[in-house]
Amino acid sequence: MANSDAFYIEIRDEAEALIAEYGTTFPVKGEGVYDPALLTKGAGAQRSVTGVVTDQATAKSLAGGTESAWVGAKILLLSASANIKENEDVNVNGKWYPLSKVVEIKPADILIIYMLDVS
């Protein structure tokens, strides 16, 4: 265990506590299993994860330009305990997003949080 591990584990635990306190549950569905007899794919396993949707405003400017525009983004933050899998989707405000697009915040090889753009 590196010297920095305890520091990042403490941050992860704090993020877990904040998401648990202020977050809400989001449905997650896994990929269905193909049934060759019926030629269809059945419903995948379903579960819930706890997360927080955050709003973020970022100033964007064109290269060489002197003006910038504010662009809004919504980011779903999921705790490390969400244990996401690449073939799952999460439902945020009625729209399904693939968890294969999630970004792991993982300094010093300690998973702190997952981030997914749901703009």
C-alpha positions as YAML, in Angstrom:
chain: A
units: angstrom
residues:
- id: 1
  name: MET
  ca: [0.00, 0.00, 0.00]
- id: 2
  name: ALA
  ca: [1.49, 3.31, -1.11]
- id: 3
  name: ASN
  ca: [1.60, 6.31, 1.20]
- id: 4
  name: SER
  ca: [-1.04, 8.08, -0.90]
- id: 5
  name: ASP
  ca: [-3.50, 5.17, -0.78]
- id: 6
  name: ALA
  ca: [-4.91, 6.10, 2.63]
- id: 7
  name: PHE
  ca: [-5.52, 9.65, 1.40]
- id: 8
  name: TYR
  ca: [-7.43, 8.49, -1.69]
- id: 9
  name: ILE
  ca: [-9.37, 5.88, 0.25]
- id: 10
  name: GLU
  ca: [-10.51, 8.62, 2.61]
- id: 11
  name: ILE
  ca: [-11.65, 10.72, -0.36]
- id: 12
  name: ARG
  ca: [-13.51, 7.71, -1.82]
- id: 13
  name: ASP
  ca: [-15.27, 7.09, 1.51]
- id: 14
  name: GLU
  ca: [-16.29, 10.75, 1.75]
- id: 15
  name: ALA
  ca: [-17.65, 10.68, -1.82]
- id: 16
  name: GLU
  ca: [-19.62, 7.50, -1.01]
- id: 17
  name: ALA
  ca: [-21.15, 9.17, 2.06]
- id: 18
  name: LEU
  ca: [-22.12, 12.34, 0.16]
- id: 19
  name: ILE
  ca: [-23.68, 10.43, -2.72]
- id: 20
  name: ALA
  ca: [-25.58, 8.20, -0.28]
- id: 21
  name: GLU
  ca: [-26.89, 11.25, 1.60]
- id: 22
  name: TYR
  ca: [-27.76, 13.54, -1.32]
- id: 23
  name: GLY
  ca: [-28.17, 11.12, -4.22]
- id: 24
  name: THR
  ca: [-31.08, 9.31, -5.73]
- id: 25
  name: THR
  ca: [-31.43, 5.84, -7.21]
- id: 26
  name: PHE
  ca: [-31.17, 5.21, -10.92]
- id: 27
  name: PRO
  ca: [-32.27, 2.00, -12.67]
- id: 28
  name: VAL
  ca: [-29.57, 0.02, -14.44]
- id: 29
  name: LYS
  ca: [-30.22, -2.76, -16.93]
- id: 30
  name: GLY
  ca: [-27.81, -5.32, -18.25]
- id: 31
  name: GLU
  ca: [-27.61, -6.73, -21.71]
- id: 32
  name: GLY
  ca: [-30.24, -9.37, -22.43]
- id: 33
  name: VAL
  ca: [-29.46, -12.96, -23.34]
- id: 34
  name: TYR
  ca: [-30.21, -14.14, -26.87]
- id: 35
  name: ASP
  ca: [-32.65, -17.05, -27.12]
- id: 36
  name: PRO
  ca: [-32.02, -18.89, -30.41]
- id: 37
  name: ALA
  ca: [-35.28, -20.83, -30.11]
- id: 38
  name: LEU
  ca: [-37.33, -17.61, -30.04]
- id: 39
  name: LEU
  ca: [-34.88, -15.56, -32.13]
- id: 40
  name: THR
  ca: [-35.14, -12.75, -29.58]
- id: 41
  name: LYS
  ca: [-33.08, -11.23, -26.86]
- id: 42
  name: GLY
  ca: [-34.66, -11.40, -23.41]
- id: 43
  name: ALA
  ca: [-34.58, -8.62, -20.83]
- id: 44
  name: GLY
  ca: [-31.30, -8.24, -19.02]
- id: 45
  name: ALA
  ca: [-30.80, -8.21, -15.28]
- id: 46
  name: GLN
  ca: [-31.95, -5.02, -13.56]
- id: 47
  name: ARG
  ca: [-30.65, -3.29, -10.45]
- id: 48
  name: SER
  ca: [-30.37, 0.20, -8.99]
- id: 49
  name: VAL
  ca: [-27.39, 2.44, -8.28]
- id: 50
  name: THR
  ca: [-27.19, 5.64, -6.27]
- id: 51
  name: GLY
  ca: [-25.87, 8.76, -7.92]
- id: 52
  name: VAL
  ca: [-26.07, 12.53, -8.22]
- id: 53
  name: VAL
  ca: [-26.64, 14.53, -11.40]
- id: 54
  name: THR
  ca: [-24.59, 17.72, -11.37]
- id: 55
  name: ASP
  ca: [-24.84, 20.78, -13.59]
- id: 56
  name: GLN
  ca: [-21.65, 22.25, -14.90]
- id: 57
  name: ALA
  ca: [-21.08, 25.34, -17.01]
- id: 58
  name: THR
  ca: [-17.94, 25.57, -19.11]
- id: 59
  name: ALA
  ca: [-16.70, 28.45, -21.22]
- id: 60
  name: LYS
  ca: [-15.83, 27.33, -24.73]
- id: 61
  name: SER
  ca: [-14.01, 29.47, -27.25]
- id: 62
  name: LEU
  ca: [-13.05, 28.88, -30.84]
- id: 63
  name: ALA
  ca: [-9.37, 28.76, -31.67]
- id: 64
  name: GLY
  ca: [-8.11, 32.24, -32.45]
- id: 65
  name: GLY
  ca: [-11.37, 33.80, -31.36]
- id: 66
  name: THR
  ca: [-11.81, 36.51, -28.76]
- id: 67
  name: GLU
  ca: [-15.32, 35.49, -27.73]
- id: 68
  name: SER
  ca: [-16.48, 32.50, -25.75]
- id: 69
  name: ALA
  ca: [-19.82, 30.88, -25.06]
- id: 70
  name: TRP
  ca: [-21.04, 29.14, -21.94]
- id: 71
  name: VAL
  ca: [-22.00, 25.54, -22.51]
- id: 72
  name: GLY
  ca: [-24.00, 23.55, -19.98]
- id: 73
  name: ALA
  ca: [-23.30, 19.94, -19.15]
- id: 74
  name: LYS
  ca: [-24.93, 17.41, -16.87]
- id: 75
  name: ILE
  ca: [-22.73, 14.79, -15.27]
- id: 76
  name: LEU
  ca: [-23.95, 11.71, -13.41]
- id: 77
  name: LEU
  ca: [-21.66, 10.92, -10.49]
- id: 78
  name: LEU
  ca: [-21.77, 7.33, -9.26]
- id: 79
  name: SER
  ca: [-19.94, 6.02, -6.23]
- id: 80
  name: ALA
  ca: [-17.20, 3.44, -6.57]
- id: 81
  name: SER
  ca: [-19.51, 0.86, -5.00]
- id: 82
  name: ALA
  ca: [-21.84, 1.10, -8.04]
- id: 83
  name: ASN
  ca: [-19.68, -1.67, -9.52]
- id: 84
  name: ILE
  ca: [-20.69, -0.87, -13.09]
- id: 85
  name: LYS
  ca: [-20.22, -3.22, -16.01]
- id: 86
  name: GLU
  ca: [-19.51, -2.16, -19.55]
- id: 87
  name: ASN
  ca: [-22.59, -3.83, -21.07]
- id: 88
  name: GLU
  ca: [-25.05, -2.01, -18.77]
- id: 89
  name: ASP
  ca: [-27.18, 1.08, -19.34]
- id: 90
  name: VAL
  ca: [-28.44, 3.59, -16.76]
- id: 91
  name: ASN
  ca: [-31.72, 5.52, -16.95]
- id: 92
  name: VAL
  ca: [-31.48, 9.23, -16.16]
- id: 93
  name: ASN
  ca: [-34.67, 11.29, -16.54]
- id: 94
  name: GLY
  ca: [-36.26, 8.72, -18.84]
- id: 95
  name: LYS
  ca: [-33.29, 8.32, -21.18]
- id: 96
  name: TRP
  ca: [-30.92, 5.33, -21.26]
- id: 97
  name: TYR
  ca: [-27.16, 5.98, -21.35]
- id: 98
  name: PRO
  ca: [-24.49, 3.30, -21.94]
- id: 99
  name: LEU
  ca: [-22.20, 2.81, -18.97]
- id: 100
  name: SER
  ca: [-19.45, 1.87, -21.42]
- id: 101
  name: LYS
  ca: [-18.93, 5.64, -21.78]
- id: 102
  name: VAL
  ca: [-18.24, 6.16, -18.08]
- id: 103
  name: VAL
  ca: [-15.01, 7.81, -16.95]
- id: 104
  name: GLU
  ca: [-13.30, 6.40, -13.89]
- id: 105
  name: ILE
  ca: [-11.66, 8.87, -11.54]
- id: 106
  name: LYS
  ca: [-8.88, 6.63, -10.31]
- id: 107
  name: PRO
  ca: [-5.77, 8.34, -8.92]
- id: 108
  name: ALA
  ca: [-3.05, 6.03, -7.60]
- id: 109
  name: ASP
  ca: [-5.12, 3.06, -8.83]
- id: 110
  name: ILE
  ca: [-7.82, 3.76, -6.19]
- id: 111
  name: LEU
  ca: [-11.29, 4.10, -7.76]
- id: 112
  name: ILE
  ca: [-12.88, 7.22, -6.27]
- id: 113
  name: ILE
  ca: [-15.95, 7.82, -8.41]
- id: 114
  name: TYR
  ca: [-17.50, 7.21, -11.85]
- id: 115
  name: MET
  ca: [-18.55, 10.11, -14.09]
- id: 116
  name: LEU
  ca: [-20.95, 9.91, -17.06]
- id: 117
  name: ASP
  ca: [-21.97, 12.79, -19.32]
- id: 118
  name: VAL
  ca: [-25.79, 12.83, -19.48]
- id: 119
  name: SER
  ca: [-26.16, 16.20, -21.26]
...
